[in-house]
Amino acid sequence: MAVRRPPGDVTYQNSGRVVCVTGGSQGIGLAIAEGFAKSGATVISLDCMDSSQKNESIQQIHCDVTVSLGCETAINQIVSEHGAIDVLVNNAAIQPLESYHPVHELDESVIERMTSVNLLGYLRMARLVLPRMIQQGSGVVVNIASGQAHRTARGVGVYGPIKSANVMQTRQWAVEYARHGVRVVSVSPGAIDTPMVRATLDAQGGSEALANRHPLGRIGSPHEVAAAVLWLSSDHAAFVTGTDLEVDGGLGAFGAFADPY
Ligand SMILES: NC(=O)c1ccc[n+]([C@@H]2O[C@H](COP(=O)([O-])OP(=O)(O)OC[C@H]3O[C@@H](n4cnc5c(N)ncnc54)[C@H](O)[C@@H]3O)[C@@H](O)[C@H]2O)c1
């Protein structure tokens, strides 16, 4: 099933806004960074890997979200160069191939790495950016969670619970920071065509089966997730906070006994 309309062509007015995206070098993070840049925002990608796709309108700062001091230096650089951070998108996360096992078979170093990137990385960035947003009296934090935050599967016994924690970070922080004019939202994608998913499909196969698990009959594009992030970060969503939006081709609506066709 084809994508009917190339997403990303709905534009928002983001000129004057400073947007920080973690993991913006590829995949969903890159599409989000491109979407904001296209709508006029000043966009900074914080990633531990250089992007293979050079985009002059996206500033890249080398940053590993597991290293507190590096995160602090990067955020200080953004604030001193641009004077504000209006949107933080916590997107950088990992799901390494060696994590697709029952938890008792996992090496503790894999568990610790996933926790440090996927859970603590979101927290590290939020702790650094929220004081700035409180000072500004405005801001939006978007946490990229996952469909696996909401439902079970074999082989995601660490990744899934951490993604659930990303949704709970969203709710808790939304309640805490609403009085400061800061909104906190999250997006839970279904399977999206990114290097992360490609690596798994290359190793495990099942591309068609994965597509068919989504009632819309395909996996999503990174720009379809970006479209949701752009809307949630905009003033069109000014009354939305603490919400998780599933962008998943109907995966979440698909009951265990349902047949999508
Ligand atoms: N692709 C999917 O199907 C899917 C589905 C649900 C949720 N997600 C979530 O979407 C987000 C993006 O996933 P993706 O598929 O684009 O992944 P990806 O692996 O294609 O890209 C992730 C990016 O994060 C960066 N990154 C990883 N560790 C980092 C670190 N320690 N510090 C800084 N940057 C780091 C990588 O270098 C890379 O550029 C993640 O939060 C993921 O959990 C993805």
The ligand as an SDF file (V2000), in Angstrom:
LIG
                    3D

 44 48  0  0  0  0  0  0  0  0999 V2000
   11.9350    2.8040   13.6200 N   0  0  0  0  0  0  0  0  0  0  0  0
   10.8960    2.3310   14.2670 C   0  0  0  0  0  0  0  0  0  0  0  0
   10.1620    1.4530   13.7820 O   0  0  0  0  0  0  0  0  0  0  0  0
   10.5430    2.8480   15.6260 C   0  0  0  0  0  0  0  0  0  0  0  0
    9.3470    2.4190   16.1980 C   0  0  0  0  0  0  0  0  0  0  0  0
    8.9810    2.8860   17.4460 C   0  0  0  0  0  0  0  0  0  0  0  0
    9.7940    3.7980   18.0940 C   0  0  0  0  0  0  0  0  0  0  0  0
   10.9620    4.1940   17.5300 N   0  0  0  0  0  0  0  0  0  0  0  0
   11.7590    5.1780   18.2570 C   0  0  0  0  0  0  0  0  0  0  0  0
   12.0610    6.2510   17.3910 O   0  0  0  0  0  0  0  0  0  0  0  0
   13.3180    6.8260   17.7620 C   0  0  0  0  0  0  0  0  0  0  0  0
   14.2380    6.8800   16.5660 C   0  0  0  0  0  0  0  0  0  0  0  0
   14.3990    5.5600   16.0680 O   0  0  0  0  0  0  0  0  0  0  0  0
   15.0120    5.2890   14.6110 P   0  0  0  0  0  0  0  0  0  0  0  0
   14.3350    4.0820   14.1160 O   0  0  0  0  0  0  0  0  0  0  0  0
   15.0360    6.5240   13.8040 O   0  0  0  0  0  0  0  0  0  0  0  0
   16.5060    4.8640   15.0550 O   0  0  0  0  0  0  0  0  0  0  0  0
   17.8660    4.9280   14.2380 P   0  0  0  0  0  0  0  0  0  0  0  0
   18.7570    3.9120   14.8740 O   0  0  0  0  0  0  0  0  0  0  0  0
   17.6380    4.8190   12.7900 O   0  0  0  0  0  0  0  0  0  0  0  0
   18.4080    6.3850   14.5910 O   0  0  0  0  0  0  0  0  0  0  0  0
   18.7120    6.7100   15.9270 C   0  0  0  0  0  0  0  0  0  0  0  0
   19.6660    7.8810   15.9750 C   0  0  0  0  0  0  0  0  0  0  0  0
   20.0020    8.0690   17.3610 O   0  0  0  0  0  0  0  0  0  0  0  0
   21.4070    8.2370   17.4690 C   0  0  0  0  0  0  0  0  0  0  0  0
   21.8890    7.7840   18.7760 N   0  0  0  0  0  0  0  0  0  0  0  0
   21.9300    6.5290   19.2460 C   0  0  0  0  0  0  0  0  0  0  0  0
   22.5260    6.4990   20.4380 N   0  0  0  0  0  0  0  0  0  0  0  0
   22.8520    7.7890   20.7360 C   0  0  0  0  0  0  0  0  0  0  0  0
   23.5040    8.3910   21.8240 C   0  0  0  0  0  0  0  0  0  0  0  0
   23.9620    7.6820   22.8660 N   0  0  0  0  0  0  0  0  0  0  0  0
   23.6740    9.7330   21.8070 N   0  0  0  0  0  0  0  0  0  0  0  0
   23.2520   10.4700   20.7470 C   0  0  0  0  0  0  0  0  0  0  0  0
   22.6530    9.9370   19.6730 N   0  0  0  0  0  0  0  0  0  0  0  0
   22.4510    8.6050   19.6730 C   0  0  0  0  0  0  0  0  0  0  0  0
   21.9740    7.3770   16.3470 C   0  0  0  0  0  0  0  0  0  0  0  0
   23.3170    7.7440   16.0190 O   0  0  0  0  0  0  0  0  0  0  0  0
   20.9870    7.6360   15.2330 C   0  0  0  0  0  0  0  0  0  0  0  0
   21.3310    8.7600   14.4730 O   0  0  0  0  0  0  0  0  0  0  0  0
   13.8280    5.9910   18.9220 C   0  0  0  0  0  0  0  0  0  0  0  0
   13.4170    6.6100   20.1320 O   0  0  0  0  0  0  0  0  0  0  0  0
   13.1030    4.6760   18.7590 C   0  0  0  0  0  0  0  0  0  0  0  0
   12.9940    3.9750   19.9680 O   0  0  0  0  0  0  0  0  0  0  0  0
   11.3610    3.7420   16.3130 C   0  0  0  0  0  0  0  0  0  0  0  0
  1  2  1  0
  2  3  2  0
  2  4  1  0
  4  5  1  0
  4 44  2  0
  5  6  2  0
  6  7  1  0
  7  8  2  0
  8  9  1  0
  8 44  1  0
  9 10  1  0
  9 42  1  0
 10 11  1  0
 11 12  1  0
 11 40  1  0
 12 13  1  0
 13 14  1  0
 14 15  2  0
 14 16  1  0
 14 17  1  0
 17 18  1  0
 18 19  2  0
 18 20  1  0
 18 21  1  0
 21 22  1  0
 22 23  1  0
 23 24  1  0
 23 38  1  0
 24 25  1  0
 25 26  1  0
 25 36  1  0
 26 27  1  0
 26 35  1  0
 27 28  2  0
 28 29  1  0
 29 30  1  0
 29 35  2  0
 30 31  1  0
 30 32  2  0
 32 33  1  0
 33 34  2  0
 34 35  1  0
 36 37  1  0
 36 38  1  0
 38 39  1  0
 40 41  1  0
 40 42  1  0
 42 43  1  0
M  CHG  2   8   1  16  -1
M  END
$$$$
